[in-house]
Amino acid sequence: MRIKIGVMGSAEQAAPALNELAAALGREIAGRDVILLTGATTGLVYCVGKAARDAGALHIGVSPAVNELEHEERYGLPTDACDAMIYTGFGLKGRNVVLVRSCDASIFIAGSTGSLNEFTIAYDEGKIIGCLTGTGGVADEAERIVETLIKKETKARVFYDDDPARLIDVCLSEVR
């Protein structure tokens, strides 16, 4: 079975340099012959997904909606960066659980409240987690959160790097 890498993070528009870093992350994922899973959302996650798909990766979106119409109209989310979509019908928080549990490793780029939810699910589930540092938000704050706030021991392994290739390589080596 092919490894499934999830990318979670900011659904907000970002500066051009951060968008390019997201695209570089997508291309690096595509170069590893893994399956990419995302929340089928906008912003940096969209940049990762679009770049990965354009570079030949299989990109599966996990939607909070019950169908394509709700995905686009209610949630305002795109479909053009995904090869296939899983419609959970569980809303954003429920989608997060399905997304994280479906991944062998989760990579975080920037991120806010939704990404923090995904991070805590991944941590609690004992997942392999990679944080692309220098991108802001959850990716940059995760180490502090783990060291100061999380008291629960899990089998989670969290890695931090500002280089997409090195981060993916270390996460993949842990999966294998």
C-alpha positions in Angstrom: 0.0 0.0 0.0 1.2 3.5 -0.8 1.9 5.9 2.1 -0.7 8.6 2.8 0.6 12.0 3.7 -1.9 14.5 5.0 -1.3 18.3 4.8 -3.1 20.5 7.2 -2.7 24.2 7.7 -3.8 27.6 6.8 -6.8 28.0 4.5 -6.2 31.8 4.4 -4.5 33.6 1.5 -0.8 34.2 2.2 2.1 36.2 1.0 3.7 35.1 -2.3 6.8 33.7 -0.6 4.6 31.5 1.6 2.5 30.4 -1.3 5.7 29.3 -3.1 6.9 27.4 -0.1 3.5 25.6 0.0 3.9 24.8 -3.7 7.4 23.5 -3.0 6.0 21.3 -0.3 3.4 19.9 -2.8 6.1 19.2 -5.4 8.3 17.4 -2.8 5.3 15.3 -1.9 4.7 14.4 -5.5 8.3 13.4 -5.9 7.9 10.7 -3.2 5.2 8.6 -4.8 2.8 9.0 -1.9 -0.9 9.8 -1.8 -1.7 13.3 -0.6 -4.8 13.9 1.6 -6.0 17.4 2.5 -9.2 19.0 3.8 -10.0 20.0 0.2 -9.8 23.6 1.3 -8.4 27.0 0.2 -5.2 29.0 1.0 -1.9 27.3 1.6 -3.4 23.9 1.7 -4.9 24.5 -1.7 -1.4 25.6 -3.0 0.1 22.4 -1.7 -2.6 20.2 -3.2 -2.6 22.0 -6.6 1.2 21.8 -6.9 1.3 18.2 -5.9 -1.4 17.2 -8.3 0.2 19.3 -11.1 3.5 17.4 -10.4 1.7 14.0 -10.7 0.6 13.1 -7.2 -2.7 11.6 -6.4 -4.6 14.1 -4.3 -7.6 13.1 -2.3 -9.7 15.7 -0.7 -11.6 15.0 2.5 -14.6 17.3 2.6 -16.8 18.4 5.5 -19.8 18.4 3.1 -22.3 15.7 2.1 -21.8 16.3 -1.6 -20.1 18.5 -4.2 -22.9 21.1 -4.2 -22.6 21.6 -0.5 -18.8 21.5 -0.7 -18.8 24.4 -3.1 -21.9 26.4 -2.1 -22.1 26.1 1.7 -18.5 25.8 2.5 -17.1 27.8 -0.5 -14.4 25.2 -1.1 -12.7 24.3 -4.4 -12.7 20.9 -6.1 -10.2 21.6 -8.9 -7.0 20.6 -7.0 -8.3 17.1 -6.1 -8.3 13.9 -8.1 -11.0 12.4 -5.9 -13.2 13.6 -3.0 -14.5 11.9 0.1 -17.6 13.7 1.3 -17.9 13.0 5.0 -21.0 15.1 5.8 -19.5 15.6 9.3 -18.8 19.3 9.2 -15.4 20.8 9.7 -14.5 19.2 13.0 -15.8 15.8 12.0 -13.9 16.0 8.7 -10.7 16.7 10.7 -11.0 13.4 12.5 -11.5 11.5 9.3 -8.6 13.3 7.6 -6.1 12.8 10.4 -7.1 9.1 11.0 -6.7 8.4 7.3 -3.1 9.6 7.1 0.1 7.8 7.9 1.7 11.1 8.7 0.4 14.7 9.0 2.4 17.8 7.8 1.4 21.2 9.1 2.0 24.5 7.3 1.0 27.6 9.3 -2.5 27.1 10.5 -5.0 28.5 13.0 -7.8 27.1 15.1 -8.8 24.3 12.6 -5.2 23.2 12.3 -4.8 23.2 16.0 -7.8 20.9 16.2 -6.1 18.6 13.6 -2.8 18.8 15.4 -4.3 17.7 18.8 -6.2 14.9 17.1 -2.9 13.7 15.4 -1.0 14.0 18.7 -3.7 12.2 20.7 -3.9 9.4 18.0 -0.1 8.9 18.3 0.6 10.0 14.7 3.8 11.0 13.0 3.6 14.8 12.7 5.8 17.2 10.7 5.7 21.0 11.2 7.0 23.2 8.5 8.6 25.9 10.6 8.9 29.5 9.5 5.4 29.5 8.2 3.7 30.8 11.3 0.7 29.6 13.3 0.3 26.1 14.5 3.4 24.9 12.6 5.6 27.4 14.5 3.8 27.0 17.9 3.5 23.2 18.0 6.8 22.6 19.9 5.8 25.1 22.6 2.3 23.6 22.8 3.7 20.1 23.2 6.3 21.1 25.8 4.2 23.3 27.9 0.5 22.4 27.5 0.1 18.8 26.6 0.6 16.5 29.6 -0.8 13.3 28.0 1.8 10.8 26.8 1.1 9.3 23.4 3.1 7.6 20.7 3.1 10.7 18.6 6.4 11.7 17.1 6.7 15.4 16.1 9.4 16.7 13.8 10.2 20.3 13.0 12.1 21.7 9.9 12.0 24.7 7.7 12.9 22.7 4.6 10.0 20.8 2.9 12.2 18.0 1.5 14.0 17.3 4.8 10.7 17.4 6.7 9.0 14.9 4.4 12.0 12.6 4.4 12.2 12.4 8.2 8.4 11.8 8.4 8.5 9.1 5.7 11.5 7.4 7.3 9.4 7.1 10.5 6.4 5.7 8.6 8.6 3.1 6.9 
